[in-house]
């Protein structure tokens, strides 16, 4: 992977470099319905646990009575569509992690401290338990 590749968060509204922390992403989801677009605030949270990562998908309440009625009509079908896409999402994440592990080289050696730096005269810290 090249250094200029990026992971797109929030439907492409902003991006972060690959490998940077992205604990949650919030955007406005727009669902096309026969009665017009339904706009909902939408957050995806990544929750680390001992066995991996739990992904939470949360939708905020609609802002208008019209959107509330539309959400009641399409909510179950949209939820089912999201759940059916999760196995593919897991496959994509696993493939990305495997590719990153394959591209990972050894950690570079740290440069020795330079004597002309402002903090170079500080002694190493001693931790007392």
Secondary structure as UniProt FT lines:
FT   TURN            3..4
FT   STRAND          6..9
FT   HELIX           10..12
FT   STRAND          14..17
FT   TURN            18..19
FT   STRAND          24..33
FT   TURN            34..35
FT   STRAND          36..49
FT   TURN            50..51
FT   STRAND          52..59
FT   HELIX           65..103
FT   TURN            115..116
FT   TURN            118..121
//
